[in-house]
């Protein structure tokens, strides 16, 4: 990602992972409309951030 973008992308990943972990711990994932897993969400988040950096 390069050093200039590292703090921005690192913060985005940390915030996203924190939110995903909170949703997992509170039981919001895997039921109702949110039929997904924390692993799947983190994987998507990392891929999207990496793809966004490639596009710039």
QUIWOJO-V888439 format. One record per run of one state. SS is the DSSP state (2 for helix, 1 for strand, 0 for the rest). FROM is the first residue (numbers start at 1). TO is the last residue. If there is no record, write none. Layout:
BEGIN
SS/FROM/TO
SS/FROM/TO
END
This chain:
BEGIN
0/1/2
2/3/25
0/26/37
2/38/55
0/56/56
END
